[in-house]
């Protein structure tokens, strides 16, 4: 499951920008996805850090992208 999601771009519906790439998924004891850990886009040699996206912030998972609703 993680490998399938890692290939998708994470796009913020608020501004249309790519947030980054999925590096980890938090799953509860029942197997439900709770949260995505996203490595923010890197700028030159600087890492953007890790951003947490809760499952309820995900609007749609498509073939190539995951659309999320993350306020600024």
C-alpha positions in Angstrom: 0.0 0.0 0.0 2.7 2.5 0.9 4.6 1.8 -2.3 1.4 2.5 -4.3 0.9 5.9 -2.6 4.6 7.0 -2.7 4.4 7.3 -6.5 1.6 9.9 -6.3 2.0 13.7 -6.0 0.4 15.3 -3.0 -1.4 18.5 -4.2 -3.0 21.1 -1.9 -6.5 22.1 -3.2 -6.2 25.5 -1.5 -3.3 26.8 -3.6 -2.8 24.0 -6.2 0.8 23.5 -5.2 2.6 20.2 -4.7 3.3 19.6 -1.0 5.8 16.7 -1.3 6.1 13.0 -1.2 4.7 10.4 1.2 7.4 8.8 3.3 5.3 6.9 5.9 1.7 6.0 6.8 0.2 5.8 10.3 -2.2 2.8 10.6 -4.3 2.0 13.7 -4.7 -1.5 15.2 -7.7 -2.2 12.9 -5.7 -1.5 9.8 -7.3 1.9 9.0 -5.1 4.7 7.7 -5.0 7.6 10.2 -2.2 9.9 8.8 0.3 10.4 6.0 3.8 11.6 6.7 4.9 13.8 3.8 8.5 15.0 3.1 8.0 18.6 2.0 9.6 19.6 -1.3 13.3 20.3 -1.0 14.7 23.7 -2.0 18.2 23.5 -3.3 20.0 21.6 -0.5 17.6 22.4 2.3 15.0 19.8 3.4 11.5 21.1 3.8 10.9 18.9 6.8 8.0 16.4 7.4 4.4 17.4 7.2 1.5 15.3 8.7 -1.7 15.0 6.8 -4.7 13.5 8.7 -6.9 11.1 6.7 -9.9 13.4 6.9 -7.8 16.1 5.0 -7.7 13.9 1.9 -10.3 14.9 -0.7 -9.5 12.4 -3.4 -7.0 9.8 -4.4 -6.5 9.6 -8.1 -4.3 7.6 -10.4 -1.4 10.0 -10.2 -2.2 12.5 -7.4 -3.7 12.7 -4.0 -5.7 15.9 -3.5 -5.7 17.3 0.1 -7.4 20.2 1.7 -4.7 21.8 3.9 -5.3 25.4 5.0 -2.4 27.8 4.9 
